[in-house]
Amino acid sequence: MVPLPETVATPFFDQFINGQGEFVPNAVSGKAAHDMLSELLRWTTALQPLRSPQATTKPAAGLTPAVA
């Protein structure tokens, strides 16, 4: 897990619900969501090699796998 400092604060979220019951953010919330998702994409891309089958089948050099 990696903490993402970017957040989307939506105080009084009910003011963003339109007549069709859809959430329609203001410009600030929209930018915050874009920033948070962009940061999530950066981490996802950076950590992708660690999720490959080759990365999970062999322990790192000098380490022994834990025995449960």
Summary of the structure (lengths in Angstrom):
residues: 68
radius of gyration: 19.6
end to end distance: 21.7
largest distance: 60.8
contacts: 104
relative contact order: 0.14
helix: 50%
strand: 3%
